[in-house]
Amino acid sequence: MNYYDDLTLSDDERDFVGQYIHTGLWADSYPEAMSDYANGDIKLEAHSLKYVMVDCLAFLGKFGCYLDGDAMREQAAHDFYLTRNGHGTGFWDRDANTYGSSRLRDQMDKFAQSFGPNELEIDTGEYRYDV
């Protein structure tokens, strides 16, 4: 279950936000978080989801036209999360061909860093914590 189904997002936007959340759960959460999220056992706090969506849409607004195809968009969502949260990998760590040019890759890296870190806030039904 996705908790942003009631919002009007394009398929590309929805996929980008979904991949961003998936990466956050994978990178910063407990091992079962991704399956728990997919099953609806946990959810993002509403305000956390709002911030995720605004940031993802801002990124797509600036760079979406350069992201050619689903695979590139998914990789960009993954790299956006990792880069902004200082995981030691992300845009800068990709081959220039991943995004078409080193200049574009470097611009996305700089833009992602400008957002600063973001913690996903999870509600398990029993307790809340920051991922």
Backbone as XML, in Angstrom:
<?xml version="1.0"?>
<chain id="A" units="angstrom">
  <residue number="1" name="MET">
    <atom name="N" x="0.846" y="-1.184" z="0.000"/>
    <atom name="CA" x="0.000" y="0.000" z="0.000"/>
    <atom name="C" x="0.887" y="1.242" z="0.000"/>
  </residue>
  <residue number="2" name="ASN">
    <atom name="N" x="0.614" y="2.159" z="-0.880"/>
    <atom name="CA" x="1.341" y="3.419" z="-0.923"/>
    <atom name="C" x="0.478" y="4.493" z="-0.294"/>
  </residue>
  <residue number="3" name="TYR">
    <atom name="N" x="1.064" y="5.301" z="0.566"/>
    <atom name="CA" x="0.309" y="6.294" z="1.301"/>
    <atom name="C" x="0.235" y="7.630" z="0.586"/>
  </residue>
  <residue number="4" name="TYR">
    <atom name="N" x="0.614" y="7.642" z="-0.683"/>
    <atom name="CA" x="0.465" y="8.849" z="-1.472"/>
    <atom name="C" x="-0.464" y="8.612" z="-2.641"/>
  </residue>
  <residue number="5" name="ASP">
    <atom name="N" x="-1.269" y="7.547" z="-2.590"/>
    <atom name="CA" x="-2.185" y="7.218" z="-3.673"/>
    <atom name="C" x="-3.238" y="8.291" z="-3.908"/>
  </residue>
  <residue number="6" name="ASP">
    <atom name="N" x="-3.572" y="9.061" z="-2.887"/>
    <atom name="CA" x="-4.611" y="10.060" z="-3.040"/>
    <atom name="C" x="-4.082" y="11.353" z="-3.667"/>
  </residue>
  <residue number="7" name="LEU">
    <atom name="N" x="-2.784" y="11.443" z="-3.911"/>
    <atom name="CA" x="-2.205" y="12.620" z="-4.544"/>
    <atom name="C" x="-2.082" y="12.391" z="-6.042"/>
  </residue>
  <residue number="8" name="THR">
    <atom name="N" x="-2.091" y="13.459" z="-6.774"/>
    <atom name="CA" x="-1.988" y="13.350" z="-8.223"/>
    <atom name="C" x="-0.526" y="13.473" z="-8.639"/>
  </residue>
  <residue number="9" name="LEU">
    <atom name="N" x="0.102" y="12.345" z="-8.821"/>
    <atom name="CA" x="1.471" y="12.281" z="-9.301"/>
    <atom name="C" x="1.467" y="11.509" z="-10.618"/>
  </residue>
  <residue number="10" name="SER">
    <atom name="N" x="2.377" y="11.869" z="-11.492"/>
    <atom name="CA" x="2.538" y="11.077" z="-12.711"/>
    <atom name="C" x="3.153" y="9.731" z="-12.320"/>
  </residue>
  <residue number="11" name="ASP">
    <atom name="N" x="3.108" y="8.773" z="-13.211"/>
    <atom name="CA" x="3.730" y="7.477" z="-12.933"/>
    <atom name="C" x="5.223" y="7.638" z="-12.667"/>
  </residue>
  <residue number="12" name="ASP">
    <atom name="N" x="5.883" y="8.501" z="-13.443"/>
    <atom name="CA" x="7.317" y="8.731" z="-13.253"/>
    <atom name="C" x="7.602" y="9.332" z="-11.887"/>
  </residue>
  <residue number="13" name="GLU">
    <atom name="N" x="6.790" y="10.281" z="-11.450"/>
    <atom name="CA" x="6.965" y="10.893" z="-10.131"/>
    <atom name="C" x="6.729" y="9.877" z="-9.020"/>
  </residue>
  <residue number="14" name="ARG">
    <atom name="N" x="5.680" y="9.099" z="-9.165"/>
    <atom name="CA" x="5.349" y="8.073" z="-8.163"/>
    <atom name="C" x="6.481" y="7.054" z="-8.056"/>
  </residue>
  <residue number="15" name="ASP">
    <atom name="N" x="7.017" y="6.637" z="-9.202"/>
    <atom name="CA" x="8.115" y="5.673" z="-9.202"/>
    <atom name="C" x="9.368" y="6.257" z="-8.557"/>
  </residue>
  <residue number="16" name="PHE">
    <atom name="N" x="9.650" y="7.529" z="-8.828"/>
    <atom name="CA" x="10.820" y="8.184" z="-8.256"/>
    <atom name="C" x="10.699" y="8.261" z="-6.737"/>
  </residue>
  <residue number="17" name="VAL">
    <atom name="N" x="9.557" y="8.714" z="-6.244"/>
    <atom name="CA" x="9.324" y="8.803" z="-4.797"/>
    <atom name="C" x="9.423" y="7.409" z="-4.164"/>
  </residue>
  <residue number="18" name="GLY">
    <atom name="N" x="8.821" y="6.422" z="-4.812"/>
    <atom name="CA" x="8.864" y="5.053" z="-4.293"/>
    <atom name="C" x="10.283" y="4.513" z="-4.201"/>
  </residue>
  <residue number="19" name="GLN">
    <atom name="N" x="11.093" y="4.765" z="-5.226"/>
    <atom name="CA" x="12.478" y="4.301" z="-5.207"/>
    <atom name="C" x="13.292" y="5.034" z="-4.146"/>
  </residue>
  <residue number="20" name="TYR">
    <atom name="N" x="13.032" y="6.325" z="-3.985"/>
    <atom name="CA" x="13.716" y="7.112" z="-2.956"/>
    <atom name="C" x="13.430" y="6.508" z="-1.571"/>
  </residue>
  <residue number="21" name="ILE">
    <atom name="N" x="12.167" y="6.212" z="-1.283"/>
    <atom name="CA" x="11.790" y="5.617" z="0.002"/>
    <atom name="C" x="12.431" y="4.240" z="0.157"/>
  </residue>
  <residue number="22" name="HIS">
    <atom name="N" x="12.369" y="3.445" z="-0.890"/>
    <atom name="CA" x="12.965" y="2.111" z="-0.874"/>
    <atom name="C" x="14.457" y="2.204" z="-0.534"/>
  </residue>
  <residue number="23" name="THR">
    <atom name="N" x="15.155" y="3.146" z="-1.150"/>
    <atom name="CA" x="16.584" y="3.321" z="-0.879"/>
    <atom name="C" x="16.817" y="3.722" z="0.569"/>
  </residue>
  <residue number="24" name="GLY">
    <atom name="N" x="15.981" y="4.626" z="1.084"/>
    <atom name="CA" x="16.121" y="5.038" z="2.480"/>
    <atom name="C" x="15.935" y="3.880" z="3.442"/>
  </residue>
  <residue number="25" name="LEU">
    <atom name="N" x="14.954" y="3.051" z="3.173"/>
    <atom name="CA" x="14.720" y="1.892" z="4.035"/>
    <atom name="C" x="15.872" y="0.899" z="3.917"/>
  </residue>
  <residue number="26" name="TRP">
    <atom name="N" x="16.369" y="0.703" z="2.709"/>
    <atom name="CA" x="17.486" y="-0.209" z="2.476"/>
    <atom name="C" x="18.764" y="0.295" z="3.149"/>
  </residue>
  <residue number="27" name="ALA">
    <atom name="N" x="19.039" y="1.575" z="3.026"/>
    <atom name="CA" x="20.307" y="2.126" z="3.494"/>
    <atom name="C" x="20.336" y="2.398" z="4.994"/>
  </residue>
  <residue number="28" name="ASP">
    <atom name="N" x="19.214" y="2.751" z="5.583"/>
    <atom name="CA" x="19.233" y="3.287" z="6.942"/>
    <atom name="C" x="18.267" y="2.623" z="7.905"/>
  </residue>
  <residue number="29" name="SER">
    <atom name="N" x="17.787" y="1.451" z="7.597"/>
    <atom name="CA" x="16.739" y="0.888" z="8.438"/>
    <atom name="C" x="17.085" y="-0.535" z="8.855"/>
  </residue>
  <residue number="30" name="TYR">
    <atom name="N" x="16.162" y="-1.145" z="9.526"/>
    <atom name="CA" x="16.341" y="-2.531" z="9.930"/>
    <atom name="C" x="16.108" y="-3.438" z="8.717"/>
  </residue>
  <residue number="31" name="PRO">
    <atom name="N" x="16.679" y="-4.653" z="8.729"/>
    <atom name="CA" x="16.683" y="-5.497" z="7.530"/>
    <atom name="C" x="15.314" y="-5.805" z="6.922"/>
  </residue>
  <residue number="32" name="GLU">
    <atom name="N" x="14.286" y="-5.910" z="7.750"/>
    <atom name="CA" x="12.965" y="-6.274" z="7.231"/>
    <atom name="C" x="12.130" y="-5.068" z="6.805"/>
  </residue>
  <residue number="33" name="ALA">
    <atom name="N" x="12.672" y="-3.879" z="6.903"/>
    <atom name="CA" x="11.881" y="-2.669" z="6.674"/>
    <atom name="C" x="11.282" y="-2.612" z="5.277"/>
  </residue>
  <residue number="34" name="MET">
    <atom name="N" x="12.029" y="-3.012" z="4.269"/>
    <atom name="CA" x="11.500" y="-2.916" z="2.908"/>
    <atom name="C" x="10.287" y="-3.822" z="2.717"/>
  </residue>
  <residue number="35" name="SER">
    <atom name="N" x="10.362" y="-5.050" z="3.216"/>
    <atom name="CA" x="9.208" y="-5.939" z="3.072"/>
    <atom name="C" x="8.064" y="-5.497" z="3.981"/>
  </residue>
  <residue number="36" name="ASP">
    <atom name="N" x="8.387" y="-4.996" z="5.172"/>
    <atom name="CA" x="7.346" y="-4.481" z="6.066"/>
    <atom name="C" x="6.618" y="-3.296" z="5.438"/>
  </residue>
  <residue number="37" name="TYR">
    <atom name="N" x="7.354" y="-2.428" z="4.754"/>
    <atom name="CA" x="6.749" y="-1.274" z="4.079"/>
    <atom name="C" x="5.876" y="-1.752" z="2.919"/>
  </residue>
  <residue number="38" name="ALA">
    <atom name="N" x="6.386" y="-2.681" z="2.131"/>
    <atom name="CA" x="5.623" y="-3.212" z="0.991"/>
    <atom name="C" x="4.343" y="-3.894" z="1.447"/>
  </residue>
  <residue number="39" name="ASN">
    <atom name="N" x="4.388" y="-4.550" z="2.604"/>
    <atom name="CA" x="3.210" y="-5.243" z="3.140"/>
    <atom name="C" x="2.249" y="-4.315" z="3.868"/>
  </residue>
  <residue number="40" name="GLY">
    <atom name="N" x="2.648" y="-3.064" z="4.094"/>
    <atom name="CA" x="1.802" y="-2.126" z="4.819"/>
    <atom name="C" x="1.919" y="-2.235" z="6.327"/>
  </residue>
  <residue number="41" name="ASP">
    <atom name="N" x="2.914" y="-3.018" z="6.796"/>
    <atom name="CA" x="3.100" y="-3.181" z="8.238"/>
    <atom name="C" x="3.699" y="-1.939" z="8.881"/>
  </residue>
  <residue number="42" name="ILE">
    <atom name="N" x="4.421" y="-1.158" z="8.092"/>
    <atom name="CA" x="4.945" y="0.114" z="8.563"/>
    <atom name="C" x="4.600" y="1.166" z="7.521"/>
  </residue>
  <residue number="43" name="LYS">
    <atom name="N" x="4.626" y="2.409" z="7.927"/>
    <atom name="CA" x="4.375" y="3.492" z="6.982"/>
    <atom name="C" x="5.212" y="4.690" z="7.369"/>
  </residue>
  <residue number="44" name="LEU">
    <atom name="N" x="5.390" y="5.591" z="6.432"/>
    <atom name="CA" x="6.063" y="6.839" z="6.734"/>
    <atom name="C" x="5.077" y="7.750" z="7.436"/>
  </residue>
  <residue number="45" name="GLU">
    <atom name="N" x="5.570" y="8.492" z="8.416"/>
    <atom name="CA" x="4.750" y="9.516" z="9.035"/>
    <atom name="C" x="4.321" y="10.497" z="7.939"/>
  </residue>
  <residue number="46" name="ALA">
    <atom name="N" x="3.127" y="11.039" z="8.043"/>
    <atom name="CA" x="2.573" y="11.913" z="7.005"/>
    <atom name="C" x="3.481" y="13.099" z="6.701"/>
  </residue>
  <residue number="47" name="HIS">
    <atom name="N" x="4.011" y="13.740" z="7.743"/>
    <atom name="CA" x="4.868" y="14.896" z="7.486"/>
    <atom name="C" x="6.193" y="14.484" z="6.858"/>
  </residue>
  <residue number="48" name="SER">
    <atom name="N" x="6.686" y="13.301" z="7.182"/>
    <atom name="CA" x="7.918" y="12.805" z="6.576"/>
    <atom name="C" x="7.692" y="12.541" z="5.093"/>
  </residue>
  <residue number="49" name="LEU">
    <atom name="N" x="6.564" y="11.921" z="4.770"/>
    <atom name="CA" x="6.236" y="11.657" z="3.376"/>
    <atom name="C" x="6.094" y="12.959" z="2.593"/>
  </residue>
  <residue number="50" name="LYS">
    <atom name="N" x="5.489" y="13.963" z="3.212"/>
    <atom name="CA" x="5.333" y="15.262" z="2.546"/>
    <atom name="C" x="6.695" y="15.837" z="2.173"/>
  </residue>
  <residue number="51" name="TYR">
    <atom name="N" x="7.630" y="15.818" z="3.108"/>
    <atom name="CA" x="8.961" y="16.354" z="2.823"/>
    <atom name="C" x="9.676" y="15.544" z="1.748"/>
  </residue>
  <residue number="52" name="VAL">
    <atom name="N" x="9.532" y="14.232" z="1.801"/>
    <atom name="CA" x="10.126" y="13.373" z="0.770"/>
    <atom name="C" x="9.570" y="13.747" z="-0.594"/>
  </residue>
  <residue number="53" name="MET">
    <atom name="N" x="8.271" y="13.878" z="-0.681"/>
    <atom name="CA" x="7.644" y="14.185" z="-1.969"/>
    <atom name="C" x="8.071" y="15.550" z="-2.492"/>
  </residue>
  <residue number="54" name="VAL">
    <atom name="N" x="8.087" y="16.557" z="-1.633"/>
    <atom name="CA" x="8.485" y="17.900" z="-2.068"/>
    <atom name="C" x="9.921" y="17.877" z="-2.574"/>
  </residue>
  <residue number="55" name="ASP">
    <atom name="N" x="10.807" y="17.229" z="-1.842"/>
    <atom name="CA" x="12.205" y="17.171" z="-2.268"/>
    <atom name="C" x="12.360" y="16.394" z="-3.575"/>
  </residue>
  <residue number="56" name="CYS">
    <atom name="N" x="11.688" y="15.272" z="-3.684"/>
    <atom name="CA" x="11.771" y="14.477" z="-4.911"/>
    <atom name="C" x="11.208" y="15.246" z="-6.105"/>
  </residue>
  <residue number="57" name="LEU">
    <atom name="N" x="10.097" y="15.928" z="-5.914"/>
    <atom name="CA" x="9.515" y="16.700" z="-7.013"/>
    <atom name="C" x="10.400" y="17.882" z="-7.389"/>
  </residue>
  <residue number="58" name="ALA">
    <atom name="N" x="11.073" y="18.484" z="-6.422"/>
    <atom name="CA" x="12.018" y="19.564" z="-6.727"/>
    <atom name="C" x="13.177" y="19.024" z="-7.562"/>
  </residue>
  <residue number="59" name="PHE">
    <atom name="N" x="13.676" y="17.863" z="-7.187"/>
    <atom name="CA" x="14.765" y="17.257" z="-7.953"/>
    <atom name="C" x="14.306" y="16.933" z="-9.374"/>
  </residue>
  <residue number="60" name="LEU">
    <atom name="N" x="13.145" y="16.317" z="-9.481"/>
    <atom name="CA" x="12.616" y="15.980" z="-10.816"/>
    <atom name="C" x="12.314" y="17.225" z="-11.638"/>
  </residue>
  <residue number="61" name="GLY">
    <atom name="N" x="11.863" y="18.291" z="-10.991"/>
    <atom name="CA" x="11.591" y="19.531" z="-11.702"/>
    <atom name="C" x="12.833" y="20.098" z="-12.358"/>
  </residue>
  <residue number="62" name="LYS">
    <atom name="N" x="13.963" y="19.898" z="-11.724"/>
    <atom name="CA" x="15.217" y="20.419" z="-12.258"/>
    <atom name="C" x="15.878" y="19.457" z="-13.242"/>
  </residue>
  <residue number="63" name="PHE">
    <atom name="N" x="15.808" y="18.166" z="-12.971"/>
    <atom name="CA" x="16.576" y="17.198" z="-13.761"/>
    <atom name="C" x="15.743" y="16.127" z="-14.465"/>
  </residue>
  <residue number="64" name="GLY">
    <atom name="N" x="14.442" y="16.102" z="-14.230"/>
    <atom name="CA" x="13.618" y="15.041" z="-14.802"/>
    <atom name="C" x="13.708" y="14.911" z="-16.307"/>
  </residue>
  <residue number="65" name="CYS">
    <atom name="N" x="13.850" y="16.020" z="-16.999"/>
    <atom name="CA" x="13.897" y="15.969" z="-18.464"/>
    <atom name="C" x="15.171" y="15.294" z="-18.974"/>
  </residue>
  <residue number="66" name="TYR">
    <atom name="N" x="16.174" y="15.149" z="-18.133"/>
    <atom name="CA" x="17.422" y="14.491" z="-18.527"/>
    <atom name="C" x="17.431" y="13.006" z="-18.200"/>
  </residue>
  <residue number="67" name="LEU">
    <atom name="N" x="16.465" y="12.561" z="-17.428"/>
    <atom name="CA" x="16.424" y="11.172" z="-16.982"/>
    <atom name="C" x="15.630" y="10.354" z="-17.983"/>
  </residue>
  <residue number="68" name="ASP">
    <atom name="N" x="16.335" y="9.706" z="-18.854"/>
    <atom name="CA" x="15.737" y="9.004" z="-19.983"/>
    <atom name="C" x="15.436" y="7.554" z="-19.626"/>
  </residue>
  <residue number="69" name="GLY">
    <atom name="N" x="14.204" y="7.272" z="-19.302"/>
    <atom name="CA" x="13.776" y="5.910" z="-19.031"/>
    <atom name="C" x="13.676" y="5.581" z="-17.556"/>
  </residue>
  <residue number="70" name="ASP">
    <atom name="N" x="12.960" y="4.496" z="-17.286"/>
    <atom name="CA" x="12.687" y="4.080" z="-15.912"/>
    <atom name="C" x="13.957" y="3.742" z="-15.143"/>
  </residue>
  <residue number="71" name="ALA">
    <atom name="N" x="14.880" y="3.043" z="-15.775"/>
    <atom name="CA" x="16.098" y="2.617" z="-15.084"/>
    <atom name="C" x="16.928" y="3.823" z="-14.643"/>
  </residue>
  <residue number="72" name="MET">
    <atom name="N" x="17.031" y="4.830" z="-15.494"/>
    <atom name="CA" x="17.806" y="6.013" z="-15.133"/>
    <atom name="C" x="17.112" y="6.801" z="-14.020"/>
  </residue>
  <residue number="73" name="ARG">
    <atom name="N" x="15.779" y="6.888" z="-14.070"/>
    <atom name="CA" x="15.037" y="7.580" z="-13.017"/>
    <atom name="C" x="15.198" y="6.859" z="-11.682"/>
  </residue>
  <residue number="74" name="GLU">
    <atom name="N" x="15.110" y="5.533" z="-11.707"/>
    <atom name="CA" x="15.288" y="4.766" z="-10.478"/>
    <atom name="C" x="16.691" y="4.959" z="-9.908"/>
  </residue>
  <residue number="75" name="GLN">
    <atom name="N" x="17.699" y="4.941" z="-10.772"/>
    <atom name="CA" x="19.070" y="5.145" z="-10.318"/>
    <atom name="C" x="19.229" y="6.542" z="-9.731"/>
  </residue>
  <residue number="76" name="ALA">
    <atom name="N" x="18.611" y="7.535" z="-10.359"/>
    <atom name="CA" x="18.706" y="8.913" z="-9.860"/>
    <atom name="C" x="18.039" y="9.046" z="-8.494"/>
  </residue>
  <residue number="77" name="ALA">
    <atom name="N" x="16.898" y="8.404" z="-8.276"/>
    <atom name="CA" x="16.239" y="8.441" z="-6.963"/>
    <atom name="C" x="17.141" y="7.801" z="-5.907"/>
  </residue>
  <residue number="78" name="HIS">
    <atom name="N" x="17.733" y="6.687" z="-6.255"/>
    <atom name="CA" x="18.662" y="5.975" z="-5.381"/>
    <atom name="C" x="19.852" y="6.873" z="-5.042"/>
  </residue>
  <residue number="79" name="ASP">
    <atom name="N" x="20.448" y="7.473" z="-6.058"/>
    <atom name="CA" x="21.610" y="8.335" z="-5.853"/>
    <atom name="C" x="21.247" y="9.622" z="-5.123"/>
  </residue>
  <residue number="80" name="PHE">
    <atom name="N" x="20.048" y="10.138" z="-5.351"/>
    <atom name="CA" x="19.596" y="11.330" z="-4.641"/>
    <atom name="C" x="19.584" y="11.076" z="-3.141"/>
  </residue>
  <residue number="81" name="TYR">
    <atom name="N" x="18.975" y="9.964" z="-2.728"/>
    <atom name="CA" x="18.932" y="9.646" z="-1.301"/>
    <atom name="C" x="20.340" y="9.463" z="-0.737"/>
  </residue>
  <residue number="82" name="LEU">
    <atom name="N" x="21.150" y="8.652" z="-1.396"/>
    <atom name="CA" x="22.484" y="8.346" z="-0.882"/>
    <atom name="C" x="23.372" y="9.580" z="-0.826"/>
  </residue>
  <residue number="83" name="THR">
    <atom name="N" x="23.310" y="10.419" z="-1.858"/>
    <atom name="CA" x="24.156" y="11.606" z="-1.914"/>
    <atom name="C" x="23.781" y="12.604" z="-0.832"/>
  </residue>
  <residue number="84" name="ARG">
    <atom name="N" x="22.509" y="12.928" z="-0.718"/>
    <atom name="CA" x="22.103" y="13.959" z="0.241"/>
    <atom name="C" x="22.336" y="13.539" z="1.682"/>
  </residue>
  <residue number="85" name="ASN">
    <atom name="N" x="22.361" y="12.231" z="1.924"/>
    <atom name="CA" x="22.545" y="11.727" z="3.275"/>
    <atom name="C" x="23.985" y="11.304" z="3.569"/>
  </residue>
  <residue number="86" name="GLY">
    <atom name="N" x="24.900" y="11.609" z="2.660"/>
    <atom name="CA" x="26.315" y="11.394" z="2.915"/>
    <atom name="C" x="26.740" y="9.952" z="3.083"/>
  </residue>
  <residue number="87" name="HIS">
    <atom name="N" x="26.201" y="9.068" z="2.269"/>
    <atom name="CA" x="26.513" y="7.642" z="2.395"/>
    <atom name="C" x="27.824" y="7.228" z="1.728"/>
  </residue>
  <residue number="88" name="GLY">
    <atom name="N" x="28.579" y="8.171" z="1.202"/>
    <atom name="CA" x="29.861" y="7.833" z="0.599"/>
    <atom name="C" x="29.754" y="7.251" z="-0.789"/>
  </residue>
  <residue number="89" name="THR">
    <atom name="N" x="28.590" y="7.316" z="-1.349"/>
    <atom name="CA" x="28.353" y="6.903" z="-2.729"/>
    <atom name="C" x="27.171" y="7.718" z="-3.234"/>
  </residue>
  <residue number="90" name="GLY">
    <atom name="N" x="26.890" y="7.631" z="-4.490"/>
    <atom name="CA" x="25.798" y="8.410" z="-5.066"/>
    <atom name="C" x="26.174" y="8.900" z="-6.444"/>
  </residue>
  <residue number="91" name="PHE">
    <atom name="N" x="25.737" y="10.085" z="-6.787"/>
    <atom name="CA" x="25.979" y="10.605" z="-8.132"/>
    <atom name="C" x="27.457" y="10.632" z="-8.484"/>
  </residue>
  <residue number="92" name="TRP">
    <atom name="N" x="28.276" y="11.192" z="-7.602"/>
    <atom name="CA" x="29.694" y="11.370" z="-7.891"/>
    <atom name="C" x="30.404" y="10.043" z="-8.149"/>
  </residue>
  <residue number="93" name="ASP">
    <atom name="N" x="29.837" y="8.946" z="-7.648"/>
    <atom name="CA" x="30.450" y="7.629" z="-7.731"/>
    <atom name="C" x="30.068" y="6.879" z="-9.015"/>
  </residue>
  <residue number="94" name="ARG">
    <atom name="N" x="29.238" y="7.472" z="-9.833"/>
    <atom name="CA" x="28.770" y="6.816" z="-11.062"/>
    <atom name="C" x="29.646" y="7.204" z="-12.246"/>
  </residue>
  <residue number="95" name="ASP">
    <atom name="N" x="29.741" y="6.280" z="-13.163"/>
    <atom name="CA" x="30.417" y="6.560" z="-14.425"/>
    <atom name="C" x="29.676" y="7.691" z="-15.128"/>
  </residue>
  <residue number="96" name="ALA">
    <atom name="N" x="30.394" y="8.529" z="-15.849"/>
    <atom name="CA" x="29.767" y="9.669" z="-16.539"/>
    <atom name="C" x="28.657" y="9.214" z="-17.476"/>
  </residue>
  <residue number="97" name="ASN">
    <atom name="N" x="28.776" y="8.023" z="-18.039"/>
    <atom name="CA" x="27.757" y="7.532" z="-18.983"/>
    <atom name="C" x="26.434" y="7.180" z="-18.313"/>
  </residue>
  <residue number="98" name="THR">
    <atom name="N" x="26.444" y="6.989" z="-17.003"/>
    <atom name="CA" x="25.201" y="6.655" z="-16.296"/>
    <atom name="C" x="24.143" y="7.725" z="-16.543"/>
  </residue>
  <residue number="99" name="TYR">
    <atom name="N" x="24.569" y="8.984" z="-16.530"/>
    <atom name="CA" x="23.634" y="10.094" z="-16.716"/>
    <atom name="C" x="23.908" y="10.887" z="-17.992"/>
  </residue>
  <residue number="100" name="GLY">
    <atom name="N" x="24.724" y="10.359" z="-18.870"/>
    <atom name="CA" x="24.949" y="10.995" z="-20.161"/>
    <atom name="C" x="26.175" y="11.883" z="-20.224"/>
  </residue>
  <residue number="101" name="SER">
    <atom name="N" x="26.542" y="12.503" z="-19.112"/>
    <atom name="CA" x="27.741" y="13.331" z="-19.097"/>
    <atom name="C" x="28.201" y="13.552" z="-17.661"/>
  </residue>
  <residue number="102" name="SER">
    <atom name="N" x="29.487" y="13.794" z="-17.519"/>
    <atom name="CA" x="30.010" y="14.071" z="-16.178"/>
    <atom name="C" x="29.496" y="15.412" z="-15.667"/>
  </residue>
  <residue number="103" name="ARG">
    <atom name="N" x="29.245" y="16.342" z="-16.574"/>
    <atom name="CA" x="28.730" y="17.654" z="-16.153"/>
    <atom name="C" x="27.350" y="17.519" z="-15.504"/>
  </residue>
  <residue number="104" name="LEU">
    <atom name="N" x="26.457" y="16.778" z="-16.145"/>
    <atom name="CA" x="25.118" y="16.571" z="-15.589"/>
    <atom name="C" x="25.205" y="15.818" z="-14.266"/>
  </residue>
  <residue number="105" name="ARG">
    <atom name="N" x="26.020" y="14.771" z="-14.231"/>
    <atom name="CA" x="26.201" y="13.999" z="-12.989"/>
    <atom name="C" x="26.668" y="14.911" z="-11.860"/>
  </residue>
  <residue number="106" name="ASP">
    <atom name="N" x="27.635" y="15.772" z="-12.148"/>
    <atom name="CA" x="28.167" y="16.673" z="-11.132"/>
    <atom name="C" x="27.133" y="17.709" z="-10.683"/>
  </residue>
  <residue number="107" name="GLN">
    <atom name="N" x="26.302" y="18.171" z="-11.599"/>
    <atom name="CA" x="25.241" y="19.125" z="-11.242"/>
    <atom name="C" x="24.206" y="18.458" z="-10.338"/>
  </residue>
  <residue number="108" name="MET">
    <atom name="N" x="23.841" y="17.217" z="-10.650"/>
    <atom name="CA" x="22.886" y="16.498" z="-9.806"/>
    <atom name="C" x="23.482" y="16.242" z="-8.426"/>
  </residue>
  <residue number="109" name="ASP">
    <atom name="N" x="24.759" y="15.915" z="-8.369"/>
    <atom name="CA" x="25.434" y="15.687" z="-7.097"/>
    <atom name="C" x="25.392" y="16.952" z="-6.232"/>
  </residue>
  <residue number="110" name="LYS">
    <atom name="N" x="25.747" y="18.069" z="-6.813"/>
    <atom name="CA" x="25.767" y="19.341" z="-6.076"/>
    <atom name="C" x="24.358" y="19.728" z="-5.608"/>
  </residue>
  <residue number="111" name="PHE">
    <atom name="N" x="23.377" y="19.557" z="-6.485"/>
    <atom name="CA" x="21.996" y="19.888" z="-6.131"/>
    <atom name="C" x="21.504" y="18.989" z="-4.997"/>
  </residue>
  <residue number="112" name="ALA">
    <atom name="N" x="21.792" y="17.693" z="-5.075"/>
    <atom name="CA" x="21.363" y="16.757" z="-4.023"/>
    <atom name="C" x="21.978" y="17.133" z="-2.684"/>
  </residue>
  <residue number="113" name="GLN">
    <atom name="N" x="23.244" y="17.488" z="-2.674"/>
    <atom name="CA" x="23.901" y="17.872" z="-1.432"/>
    <atom name="C" x="23.286" y="19.137" z="-0.829"/>
  </residue>
  <residue number="114" name="SER">
    <atom name="N" x="22.773" y="20.009" z="-1.679"/>
    <atom name="CA" x="22.194" y="21.262" z="-1.190"/>
    <atom name="C" x="20.939" y="21.037" z="-0.342"/>
  </residue>
  <residue number="115" name="PHE">
    <atom name="N" x="20.304" y="19.887" z="-0.462"/>
    <atom name="CA" x="19.110" y="19.578" z="0.330"/>
    <atom name="C" x="19.458" y="19.259" z="1.774"/>
  </residue>
  <residue number="116" name="GLY">
    <atom name="N" x="20.670" y="18.795" z="2.014"/>
    <atom name="CA" x="21.050" y="18.368" z="3.350"/>
    <atom name="C" x="20.437" y="17.017" z="3.668"/>
  </residue>
  <residue number="117" name="PRO">
    <atom name="N" x="20.827" y="16.427" z="4.798"/>
    <atom name="CA" x="20.328" y="15.099" z="5.149"/>
    <atom name="C" x="18.832" y="15.093" z="5.454"/>
  </residue>
  <residue number="118" name="ASN">
    <atom name="N" x="18.233" y="13.938" z="5.261"/>
    <atom name="CA" x="16.802" y="13.754" z="5.505"/>
    <atom name="C" x="16.602" y="12.406" z="6.161"/>
  </residue>
  <residue number="119" name="GLU">
    <atom name="N" x="15.894" y="12.374" z="7.257"/>
    <atom name="CA" x="15.572" y="11.120" z="7.912"/>
    <atom name="C" x="14.124" y="10.762" z="7.644"/>
  </residue>
  <residue number="120" name="LEU">
    <atom name="N" x="13.899" y="9.532" z="7.229"/>
    <atom name="CA" x="12.539" y="9.038" z="7.060"/>
    <atom name="C" x="11.997" y="8.695" z="8.438"/>
  </residue>
  <residue number="121" name="GLU">
    <atom name="N" x="10.798" y="9.143" z="8.734"/>
    <atom name="CA" x="10.180" y="8.823" z="10.013"/>
    <atom name="C" x="9.149" y="7.721" z="9.791"/>
  </residue>
  <residue number="122" name="ILE">
    <atom name="N" x="9.361" y="6.616" z="10.479"/>
    <atom name="CA" x="8.567" y="5.404" z="10.290"/>
    <atom name="C" x="7.623" y="5.211" z="11.464"/>
  </residue>
  <residue number="123" name="ASP">
    <atom name="N" x="6.411" y="4.764" z="11.168"/>
    <atom name="CA" x="5.431" y="4.402" z="12.183"/>
    <atom name="C" x="5.134" y="2.919" z="12.019"/>
  </residue>
  <residue number="124" name="THR">
    <atom name="N" x="5.479" y="2.131" z="13.011"/>
    <atom name="CA" x="5.247" y="0.683" z="12.947"/>
    <atom name="C" x="3.903" y="0.302" z="13.539"/>
  </residue>
  <residue number="125" name="GLY">
    <atom name="N" x="3.184" y="1.272" z="14.081"/>
    <atom name="CA" x="1.952" y="0.969" z="14.782"/>
    <atom name="C" x="2.201" y="0.820" z="16.273"/>
  </residue>
  <residue number="126" name="GLU">
    <atom name="N" x="3.412" y="0.435" z="16.638"/>
    <atom name="CA" x="3.778" y="0.284" z="18.045"/>
    <atom name="C" x="4.687" y="1.416" z="18.499"/>
  </residue>
  <residue number="127" name="TYR">
    <atom name="N" x="5.547" y="1.862" z="17.614"/>
    <atom name="CA" x="6.448" y="2.955" z="17.967"/>
    <atom name="C" x="6.869" y="3.678" z="16.704"/>
  </residue>
  <residue number="128" name="ARG">
    <atom name="N" x="7.442" y="4.852" z="16.905"/>
    <atom name="CA" x="7.923" y="5.666" z="15.800"/>
    <atom name="C" x="9.426" y="5.836" z="15.955"/>
  </residue>
  <residue number="129" name="TYR">
    <atom name="N" x="10.108" y="5.868" z="14.834"/>
    <atom name="CA" x="11.527" y="6.158" z="14.899"/>
    <atom name="C" x="11.989" y="6.776" z="13.589"/>
  </residue>
  <residue number="130" name="ASP">
    <atom name="N" x="13.140" y="7.430" z="13.678"/>
    <atom name="CA" x="13.752" y="8.007" z="12.483"/>
    <atom name="C" x="14.678" y="6.974" z="11.871"/>
  </residue>
  <residue number="131" name="VAL">
    <atom name="N" x="14.562" y="6.827" z="10.574"/>
    <atom name="CA" x="15.426" y="5.888" z="9.862"/>
    <atom name="C" x="16.733" y="6.583" z="9.596"/>
  </residue>
</chain>
